[in-house]
Structure formats: C-alpha cells, structure tokens
C-alpha cells in the first residue's frame, strides 16, 4: 500500500486495530492477499456489518480496497480475490462500496447488481482558488507550486439553534438516544444497516473511519433525527477539505426533522470552510431532503457504486439505507 500511495499502509494498520474489535467479524478474516512467491501483489479486504433484513439482523460482509499490481492484471486475479469475499458470504448477501469500472464488471459477473441510485453522489462545491488548482492537478496538470491547505479552521458551537424551533447537538457513545430512534422506526426499513447502540459505538469510535454524530430535536423534546459526518483532506499537491455526510437517520416522512438536519449540515460546512460537501448512497427520502436543503447536484465520482448480491428471498432494494464500508479513500 505504501508503495502505491505513501502513508496508506500505515493508515490501514491503524484502522486494523479498530476493525479487529468489530463485534460481527467473529471468525471472518479481515481480508485476503495475492501471494506471488512470498510477495504481496494484490489484496482485498472485508468488513462485516449487521444488516437489518426482513425483520432480523444478519451479519453481512462488505468488500473494500481491491488492488492487483499492474504487472499481474488481466490474469483473473481480481476475480479470484472477489470470489474469496463471496465464499465468506456463502449464500447470503454481500456488498461493496468501493468498486470502480473494472471491479464493477467482475461483481456483476458474480451476480451482484447496482443498488438504485447507488452509483451517484450528491455534491456541492465551494468556489475557491484551492479547489480550482486541485481540479487542474487531478486532470494531470503539474503546477510549480501547490496551495497549502487551510489548517486552522474556526471552531463552531457543538450545540446550536438551527432555526424554525429546532436545535442541533452532539451525540456521544453509547448513542442510546440515536439507537432508540432507530429501534422505533426500523420496521420502515426493509433493507438497512442495523444501527444499534453496539453498532454505533463501534462504527464511530475515535480510531474508526467514522465521524461525529449530531442529533436534531425541538428544545426539551425527544430526538427526531441525527446524522454523522467526517472532515478529511483530499488531493495530491493541493489539498482540499471534504465534508462527508456518512449517515442520516429519522422517520422518512418527517420532513421537518430532515430539513433541520440539512440546515445544520449547511451551517457546519460554512463554518468549517469545507471545499466540497458530499453525500453517498442512502434512502431516497433522505437524498431528496438533503438535495433540496443543501442545493446539491448528483454526480458520479470514482470508487462510488454501491453493489450487492441480495439473494432470492431479499426484499426489493429501492428503499435500501446502508452505511458505507469506507474503503479506498475512506481509509487514506
């Protein structure tokens, strides 16, 4: 990994300590490597998450970070690594959230399908010189001098009035209120990650690729919705700040709560001066609410599709609401 991208291997090793505490991983390996006479020339990782499927919780593998060295490609090794993940899943569901055009074709060959709207992100850009230069670098233009990132970002209040009689506040482990909200409404979700207190505490631990949970409510009232976000830097020479909405939860028909979530996301993006706001995946009502509240546009980005093999007895996938495996760039 470090030979492919400096620092990525070290970052992964830090994440392994978190992933090894996964309550659902059990005897499932953390991944597989392609061994060429003692040299690792490819790898594919797997993370197990609890899936709320047809009224019960089922541990399901999510595949991430597929890589085969260039000189070993075209020989079927990528397909072999993906098959190893499918063997872990057996006859049950299996998903990936870090496919590209090449691996997507391999997943399709093994019976996986795109989840509806899972191939597109919702994005919003904040026009800036830094973002323009980073875009030119992404296209291959090498500039003599990169623009340094804005490392000092203003702090923002953890709790705040977000208008229309709503407040937003941080949620902390063990996330009892967030899990309680999920338990009350999960019958409305035929295909979703089971967002229990145990899952949230592990998924958003300090050493995880997860982020910060924020809840919205009316003053003195019960929790009506919550979301999780992460702030990271992307880019090679010129770094840009990415504000990623990792998860959103609330009754799908509670437009007031979803609007409050959108207003707080907008407030934090502006206060933190993020260059890019991105939302991946999630249920259609949540996508629609955020798209309207935040003036976001649909766009397919690299390593983006949500793919899955559900099985013959699984419900229709139109209302899926999964938490990403956070592969590839999610671990960088």
C-alpha positions as a Markdown table, in Angstrom:
| # | Residue | x | y | z |
|---|---|---|---|---|
| 1 | Unk | 0.0 | 0.0 | 0.0 |
| 2 | Unk | 2.8 | 2.4 | 0.9 |
| 3 | Unk | 4.5 | 1.7 | -2.5 |
| 4 | Unk | 1.2 | 2.5 | -4.2 |
| 5 | Unk | 0.4 | 5.6 | -2.2 |
| 6 | Unk | 2.8 | 6.8 | 0.7 |
| 7 | Unk | 1.1 | 6.6 | 4.1 |
| 8 | Unk | -1.8 | 4.4 | 3.0 |
| 9 | Unk | -0.4 | 1.3 | 4.5 |
| 10 | Unk | 0.3 | 3.0 | 7.8 |
| 11 | Unk | -3.2 | 4.4 | 7.9 |
| 12 | Unk | -4.6 | 0.9 | 7.2 |
| 13 | Unk | -2.6 | -0.6 | 10.1 |
| 14 | Unk | -4.2 | 2.0 | 12.4 |
| 15 | Unk | -7.6 | 1.1 | 11.2 |
| 16 | Unk | -7.0 | -2.7 | 11.6 |
| 17 | Unk | -6.9 | -2.1 | 15.4 |
| 18 | Unk | -10.4 | -0.7 | 15.1 |
| 19 | Unk | -11.7 | -3.3 | 12.7 |
| 20 | Unk | -10.4 | -6.2 | 14.8 |
| 21 | Unk | -12.8 | -5.0 | 17.6 |
| 22 | Unk | -15.8 | -5.5 | 15.2 |
| 23 | Unk | -18.4 | -7.5 | 17.2 |
| 24 | Unk | -19.7 | -9.1 | 13.9 |
| 25 | Unk | -16.3 | -10.0 | 12.3 |
| 26 | Unk | -16.0 | -13.2 | 14.5 |
| 27 | Unk | -14.0 | -15.8 | 12.5 |
| 28 | Unk | -14.3 | -13.9 | 9.2 |
| 29 | Unk | -10.8 | -12.9 | 8.0 |
| 30 | Unk | -10.0 | -9.2 | 7.7 |
| 31 | Unk | -9.2 | -9.8 | 4.0 |
| 32 | Unk | -7.1 | -11.8 | 1.5 |
| 33 | Unk | -3.8 | -11.2 | -0.3 |
| 34 | Unk | -2.5 | -12.4 | -3.6 |
| 35 | Unk | 0.8 | -14.1 | -2.9 |
| 36 | Unk | 3.5 | -14.4 | -5.6 |
| 37 | Unk | 6.3 | -16.4 | -4.1 |
| 38 | Unk | 6.1 | -14.5 | -0.8 |
| 39 | Unk | 5.5 | -11.1 | -2.3 |
| 40 | Unk | 2.1 | -9.5 | -1.9 |
| 41 | Unk | 1.0 | -8.3 | -5.3 |
| 42 | Unk | -2.7 | -7.8 | -4.6 |
| 43 | Unk | -5.2 | -7.6 | -1.7 |
| 44 | Unk | -8.9 | -7.3 | -1.0 |
| 45 | Unk | -10.4 | -6.5 | 2.5 |
| 46 | Unk | -13.7 | -7.3 | 4.1 |
| 47 | Unk | -15.6 | -5.7 | 6.9 |
| 48 | Unk | -18.7 | -7.3 | 8.4 |
| 49 | Unk | -21.7 | -5.1 | 9.3 |
| 50 | Unk | -25.1 | -6.0 | 10.8 |
| 51 | Unk | -27.8 | -5.9 | 8.2 |
| 52 | Unk | -31.5 | -5.3 | 9.2 |
| 53 | Unk | -33.1 | -7.6 | 6.6 |
| 54 | Unk | -36.7 | -8.6 | 6.6 |
| 55 | Unk | -37.2 | -8.1 | 10.3 |
| 56 | Unk | -34.0 | -9.7 | 11.6 |
| 57 | Unk | -30.3 | -8.8 | 12.0 |
| 58 | Unk | -27.9 | -10.7 | 9.7 |
| 59 | Unk | -24.0 | -10.2 | 9.7 |
| 60 | Unk | -23.1 | -9.3 | 6.1 |
| 61 | Unk | -19.6 | -8.8 | 4.6 |
| 62 | Unk | -18.7 | -5.6 | 2.8 |
| 63 | Unk | -15.8 | -5.9 | 0.4 |
| 64 | Unk | -13.3 | -3.0 | 0.1 |
| 65 | Unk | -9.9 | -2.0 | -1.2 |
| 66 | Unk | -9.4 | -4.4 | -4.2 |
| 67 | Unk | -6.0 | -4.0 | -5.7 |
| 68 | Unk | -3.8 | -6.0 | -8.1 |
| 69 | Unk | -0.4 | -4.8 | -9.2 |
| 70 | Unk | -0.3 | -3.7 | -12.8 |
| 71 | Unk | 2.0 | -6.5 | -14.0 |
| 72 | Unk | -0.4 | -9.1 | -12.6 |
| 73 | Unk | -3.6 | -7.7 | -14.1 |
| 74 | Unk | -5.5 | -9.4 | -16.9 |
| 75 | Unk | -4.9 | -12.9 | -15.5 |
| 76 | Unk | -8.1 | -13.3 | -13.4 |
| 77 | Unk | -6.6 | -12.5 | -10.1 |
| 78 | Unk | -9.0 | -9.7 | -9.3 |
| 79 | Unk | -11.9 | -12.1 | -9.9 |
| 80 | Unk | -10.3 | -14.6 | -7.6 |
| 81 | Unk | -10.0 | -12.1 | -4.8 |
| 82 | Unk | -13.6 | -11.1 | -5.2 |
| 83 | Unk | -14.6 | -14.7 | -5.2 |
| 84 | Unk | -12.9 | -15.1 | -1.9 |
| 85 | Unk | -15.2 | -12.5 | -0.4 |
| 86 | Unk | -18.2 | -14.3 | -2.0 |
| 87 | Unk | -17.1 | -17.5 | -0.3 |
| 88 | Unk | -17.2 | -15.7 | 3.0 |
| 89 | Unk | -20.7 | -14.6 | 2.3 |
| 90 | Unk | -21.8 | -18.1 | 1.2 |
| 91 | Unk | -25.4 | -18.0 | 0.0 |
| 92 | Unk | -26.1 | -14.8 | 2.0 |
| 93 | Unk | -25.9 | -11.1 | 1.0 |
| 94 | Unk | -22.6 | -9.4 | 0.1 |
| 95 | Unk | -21.9 | -5.8 | -0.7 |
| 96 | Unk | -19.2 | -3.4 | -1.8 |
| 97 | Unk | -18.9 | 0.3 | -1.7 |
| 98 | Unk | -15.6 | 0.9 | -3.3 |
| 99 | Unk | -15.9 | -0.6 | -6.8 |
| 100 | Unk | -14.6 | 1.0 | -10.0 |
| 101 | Unk | -15.5 | 0.3 | -13.6 |
| 102 | Unk | -13.2 | -2.7 | -13.7 |
| 103 | Unk | -14.2 | -4.4 | -10.5 |
| 104 | Unk | -17.9 | -3.5 | -11.1 |
| 105 | Unk | -17.8 | -5.7 | -14.1 |
| 106 | Unk | -16.4 | -8.6 | -12.1 |
| 107 | Unk | -19.0 | -8.1 | -9.3 |
| 108 | Unk | -21.8 | -8.1 | -12.0 |
| 109 | Unk | -20.3 | -11.3 | -13.4 |
| 110 | Unk | -20.8 | -13.0 | -10.0 |
| 111 | Unk | -24.4 | -11.9 | -9.7 |
| 112 | Unk | -24.2 | -8.6 | -7.9 |
| 113 | Unk | -26.3 | -5.6 | -9.0 |
| 114 | Unk | -26.2 | -1.9 | -8.5 |
| 115 | Unk | -28.4 | -0.6 | -5.7 |
| 116 | Unk | -30.8 | 2.1 | -7.1 |
| 117 | Unk | -29.0 | 5.5 | -7.2 |
| 118 | Unk | -26.0 | 3.9 | -5.6 |
| 119 | Unk | -23.8 | 4.9 | -8.5 |
| 120 | Unk | -24.1 | 8.7 | -7.8 |
| 121 | Unk | -23.0 | 11.1 | -5.1 |
| 122 | Unk | -24.7 | 14.3 | -4.1 |
| 123 | Unk | -22.0 | 17.0 | -4.1 |
| 124 | Unk | -21.7 | 20.7 | -3.6 |
| 125 | Unk | -18.5 | 22.7 | -4.3 |
| 126 | Unk | -17.5 | 26.0 | -2.7 |
| 127 | Unk | -15.7 | 28.0 | -5.4 |
| 128 | Unk | -12.2 | 28.8 | -4.4 |
| 129 | Unk | -8.7 | 29.1 | -6.0 |
| 130 | Unk | -7.6 | 26.0 | -4.0 |
| 131 | Unk | -10.4 | 23.9 | -5.4 |
| 132 | Unk | -9.7 | 25.1 | -9.0 |
| 133 | Unk | -6.0 | 24.3 | -8.7 |
| 134 | Unk | -6.7 | 20.9 | -7.2 |
| 135 | Unk | -9.1 | 20.2 | -10.1 |
| 136 | Unk | -6.4 | 21.0 | -12.6 |
| 137 | Unk | -3.9 | 18.7 | -10.8 |
| 138 | Unk | -6.5 | 16.0 | -10.9 |
| 139 | Unk | -6.6 | 16.4 | -14.7 |
| 140 | Unk | -2.8 | 15.9 | -14.9 |
| 141 | Unk | -1.6 | 19.5 | -14.9 |
| 142 | Unk | 1.5 | 19.8 | -12.7 |
| 143 | Unk | 1.8 | 23.3 | -11.2 |
| 144 | Unk | 5.2 | 24.5 | -9.9 |
| 145 | Unk | 3.7 | 25.4 | -6.5 |
| 146 | Unk | 0.8 | 23.8 | -4.6 |
| 147 | Unk | -1.5 | 25.8 | -2.4 |
| 148 | Unk | -1.2 | 24.7 | 1.2 |
| 149 | Unk | -4.5 | 23.7 | 3.0 |
| 150 | Unk | -6.2 | 26.0 | 5.5 |
| 151 | Unk | -5.1 | 24.0 | 8.5 |
| 152 | Unk | -6.5 | 26.4 | 11.1 |
| 153 | Unk | -10.3 | 26.2 | 10.9 |
| 154 | Unk | -12.7 | 28.2 | 13.1 |
| 155 | Unk | -14.3 | 26.3 | 15.9 |
| 156 | Unk | -18.1 | 26.1 | 15.8 |
| 157 | Unk | -20.5 | 25.6 | 18.7 |
| 158 | Unk | -21.3 | 22.0 | 19.4 |
| 159 | Unk | -24.9 | 22.8 | 20.1 |
| 160 | Unk | -26.8 | 25.4 | 18.1 |
| 161 | Unk | -30.2 | 26.8 | 17.2 |
| 162 | Unk | -30.8 | 25.8 | 13.6 |
| 163 | Unk | -34.0 | 27.8 | 13.1 |
| 164 | Unk | -37.7 | 27.1 | 13.0 |
| 165 | Unk | -37.6 | 26.0 | 16.6 |
| 166 | Unk | -35.0 | 23.3 | 16.2 |
| 167 | Unk | -31.7 | 22.7 | 18.0 |
| 168 | Unk | -28.7 | 20.5 | 16.9 |
| 169 | Unk | -26.4 | 18.9 | 19.5 |
| 170 | Unk | -23.6 | 16.3 | 19.5 |
| 171 | Unk | -24.4 | 12.7 | 20.5 |
| 172 | Unk | -21.9 | 10.6 | 22.4 |
| 173 | Unk | -21.3 | 6.9 | 23.0 |
| 174 | Unk | -23.1 | 4.7 | 23.6 |
| 175 | Unk | -25.6 | 6.7 | 21.5 |
| 176 | Unk | -28.6 | 5.4 | 23.4 |
| 177 | Unk | -31.0 | 8.1 | 22.0 |
| 178 | Unk | -29.8 | 7.6 | 18.4 |
| 179 | Unk | -30.2 | 3.8 | 18.7 |
| 180 | Unk | -33.6 | 4.2 | 20.4 |
| 181 | Unk | -34.8 | 6.3 | 17.5 |
| 182 | Unk | -33.7 | 3.7 | 15.0 |
| 183 | Unk | -35.4 | 0.9 | 17.0 |
| 184 | Unk | -38.7 | 2.8 | 16.9 |
| 185 | Unk | -38.7 | 3.2 | 13.1 |
| 186 | Unk | -36.7 | 0.3 | 11.7 |
| 187 | Unk | -39.8 | -1.5 | 10.7 |
| 188 | Unk | -40.0 | 1.1 | 7.9 |
| 189 | Unk | -36.6 | 0.0 | 6.5 |
| 190 | Unk | -36.7 | -3.4 | 4.7 |
| 191 | Unk | -33.0 | -3.3 | 3.8 |
| 192 | Unk | -30.7 | -1.3 | 6.1 |
| 193 | Unk | -27.7 | -1.4 | 8.4 |
| 194 | Unk | -28.9 | -2.3 | 11.9 |
| 195 | Unk | -28.0 | 1.0 | 13.7 |
| 196 | Unk | -28.0 | -0.4 | 17.2 |
| 197 | Unk | -26.1 | 1.2 | 20.1 |
| 198 | Unk | -23.5 | -1.6 | 19.8 |
| 199 | Unk | -23.0 | -0.8 | 16.1 |
| 200 | Unk | -22.9 | 3.0 | 16.5 |
| 201 | Unk | -20.4 | 2.8 | 19.4 |
| 202 | Unk | -18.0 | 0.6 | 17.3 |
| 203 | Unk | -18.6 | 2.3 | 13.9 |
| 204 | Unk | -18.0 | 5.8 | 15.2 |
| 205 | Unk | -15.2 | 5.1 | 17.7 |
| 206 | Unk | -12.3 | 7.6 | 17.9 |
| 207 | Unk | -10.0 | 5.3 | 15.8 |
| 208 | Unk | -12.5 | 4.4 | 13.2 |
| 209 | Unk | -13.1 | 5.9 | 9.7 |
| 210 | Unk | -16.4 | 7.1 | 11.1 |
| 211 | Unk | -17.1 | 10.6 | 12.3 |
| 212 | Unk | -19.2 | 12.8 | 14.6 |
| 213 | Unk | -22.9 | 12.2 | 15.3 |
| 214 | Unk | -25.2 | 15.2 | 15.6 |
| 215 | Unk | -28.8 | 15.0 | 16.7 |
| 216 | Unk | -31.7 | 17.3 | 16.0 |
| 217 | Unk | -34.8 | 18.0 | 18.2 |
| 218 | Unk | -37.1 | 20.6 | 19.4 |
| 219 | Unk | -36.0 | 22.1 | 22.7 |
| 220 | Unk | -36.9 | 19.7 | 25.5 |
| 221 | Unk | -38.4 | 17.2 | 23.1 |
| 222 | Unk | -37.2 | 13.7 | 22.0 |
| 223 | Unk | -34.6 | 13.1 | 19.4 |
| 224 | Unk | -36.2 | 13.4 | 15.9 |
| 225 | Unk | -33.2 | 12.8 | 13.7 |
| 226 | Unk | -29.5 | 12.5 | 13.5 |
| 227 | Unk | -26.6 | 12.4 | 11.1 |
| 228 | Unk | -22.9 | 11.5 | 11.0 |
| 229 | Unk | -20.2 | 13.5 | 9.3 |
| 230 | Unk | -16.4 | 13.3 | 8.8 |
| 231 | Unk | -13.9 | 16.1 | 7.7 |
| 232 | Unk | -10.9 | 14.9 | 5.7 |
| 233 | Unk | -8.4 | 16.4 | 3.2 |
| 234 | Unk | -8.0 | 15.1 | -0.3 |
| 235 | Unk | -5.7 | 15.7 | -3.2 |
| 236 | Unk | -2.0 | 15.2 | -4.0 |
| 237 | Unk | -0.2 | 18.6 | -4.2 |
| 238 | Unk | -3.0 | 21.0 | -3.4 |
| 239 | Unk | -5.3 | 19.6 | -0.6 |
| 240 | Unk | -8.9 | 20.4 | -0.3 |
| 241 | Unk | -11.3 | 19.9 | 2.6 |
| 242 | Unk | -14.1 | 17.3 | 2.2 |
| 243 | Unk | -17.1 | 17.3 | 4.4 |
| 244 | Unk | -18.7 | 13.9 | 4.1 |
| 245 | Unk | -22.2 | 13.1 | 5.4 |
| 246 | Unk | -21.8 | 9.4 | 6.3 |
| 247 | Unk | -25.2 | 8.6 | 7.6 |
| 248 | Unk | -28.7 | 10.2 | 8.2 |
| 249 | Unk | -31.5 | 8.8 | 10.3 |
| 250 | Unk | -35.0 | 9.7 | 11.1 |
| 251 | Unk | -38.6 | 8.9 | 10.1 |
| 252 | Unk | -38.5 | 9.0 | 6.3 |
| 253 | Unk | -41.7 | 11.1 | 6.3 |
| 254 | Unk | -40.5 | 13.6 | 9.0 |
| 255 | Unk | -39.8 | 16.5 | 6.6 |
| 256 | Unk | -39.3 | 19.0 | 9.5 |
| 257 | Unk | -36.5 | 16.8 | 11.1 |
| 258 | Unk | -34.8 | 16.2 | 7.8 |
| 259 | Unk | -34.9 | 19.9 | 7.0 |
| 260 | Unk | -33.3 | 20.6 | 10.4 |
| 261 | Unk | -30.6 | 18.1 | 9.6 |
| 262 | Unk | -30.0 | 19.9 | 6.2 |
| 263 | Unk | -29.7 | 23.3 | 7.9 |
| 264 | Unk | -27.2 | 22.1 | 10.4 |
| 265 | Unk | -25.1 | 20.4 | 7.8 |
| 266 | Unk | -25.1 | 23.7 | 5.8 |
| 267 | Unk | -24.1 | 25.6 | 8.9 |
| 268 | Unk | -21.2 | 23.4 | 9.7 |
| 269 | Unk | -19.9 | 23.2 | 6.2 |
| 270 | Unk | -19.8 | 27.0 | 6.0 |
| 271 | Unk | -18.2 | 27.4 | 9.5 |
| 272 | Unk | -15.5 | 24.8 | 8.7 |
| 273 | Unk | -14.9 | 26.3 | 5.2 |
| 274 | Unk | -15.1 | 22.9 | 3.6 |
| 275 | Unk | -14.3 | 23.0 | -0.2 |
| 276 | Unk | -16.6 | 20.0 | -1.0 |
| 277 | Unk | -19.7 | 18.6 | 0.5 |
| 278 | Unk | -20.5 | 15.0 | -0.4 |
| 279 | Unk | -23.3 | 12.6 | 0.4 |
| 280 | Unk | -23.1 | 9.0 | -0.7 |
| 281 | Unk | -25.9 | 6.4 | -1.0 |
| 282 | Unk | -28.8 | 6.3 | 1.4 |
| 283 | Unk | -32.6 | 6.1 | 1.2 |
| 284 | Unk | -34.4 | 8.2 | -1.4 |
| 285 | Unk | -36.3 | 10.4 | 1.0 |
| 286 | Unk | -33.1 | 11.4 | 2.8 |
| 287 | Unk | -31.3 | 12.0 | -0.5 |
| 288 | Unk | -34.2 | 14.2 | -1.7 |
| 289 | Unk | -34.4 | 16.2 | 1.5 |
| 290 | Unk | -30.6 | 16.9 | 1.6 |
| 291 | Unk | -30.5 | 17.7 | -2.2 |
| 292 | Unk | -33.2 | 20.3 | -1.7 |
| 293 | Unk | -31.9 | 21.8 | 1.6 |
| 294 | Unk | -28.3 | 21.9 | 0.5 |
| 295 | Unk | -28.6 | 22.7 | -3.2 |
| 296 | Unk | -26.6 | 19.6 | -4.1 |
| 297 | Unk | -26.1 | 18.0 | -7.5 |
| 298 | Unk | -25.9 | 14.4 | -8.5 |
| 299 | Unk | -22.5 | 13.3 | -9.8 |
| 300 | Unk | -20.7 | 10.0 | -10.2 |
| 301 | Unk | -17.4 | 10.0 | -8.5 |
| 302 | Unk | -14.5 | 7.5 | -8.5 |
| 303 | Unk | -14.9 | 4.4 | -6.3 |
| 304 | Unk | -18.5 | 5.2 | -5.9 |
| 305 | Unk | -21.1 | 2.5 | -6.8 |
| 306 | Unk | -23.0 | 0.6 | -4.1 |
| 307 | Unk | -23.2 | -3.0 | -5.4 |
| 308 | Unk | -24.7 | -6.0 | -3.8 |
| 309 | Unk | -26.0 | -9.5 | -4.2 |
| 310 | Unk | -29.1 | -9.8 | -2.1 |
| 311 | Unk | -30.3 | -13.3 | -2.7 |
| 312 | Unk | -33.7 | -14.6 | -3.9 |
| 313 | Unk | -35.5 | -14.1 | -0.6 |
| 314 | Unk | -34.4 | -10.5 | -0.1 |
| 315 | Unk | -36.8 | -7.5 | -0.3 |
| 316 | Unk | -36.8 | -5.0 | -3.2 |
| 317 | Unk | -33.7 | -2.8 | -3.0 |
| 318 | Unk | -35.4 | 0.6 | -3.7 |
| 319 | Unk | -35.5 | 1.6 | -0.1 |
| 320 | Unk | -32.1 | 0.5 | 0.9 |
| 321 | Unk | -30.2 | 2.5 | 3.5 |
| 322 | Unk | -26.7 | 1.1 | 4.2 |
| 323 | Unk | -23.7 | 2.5 | 5.9 |
| 324 | Unk | -20.7 | 2.6 | 3.6 |
| 325 | Unk | -17.8 | 0.2 | 4.2 |
| 326 | Unk | -15.4 | 3.2 | 3.7 |
| 327 | Unk | -12.9 | 1.6 | 1.5 |
| 328 | Unk | -10.2 | 3.1 | -0.6 |
| 329 | Unk | -10.1 | 6.9 | 0.1 |
| 330 | Unk | -12.1 | 6.4 | 3.3 |
| 331 | Unk | -9.0 | 4.9 | 4.9 |
| 332 | Unk | -6.5 | 7.3 | 3.4 |
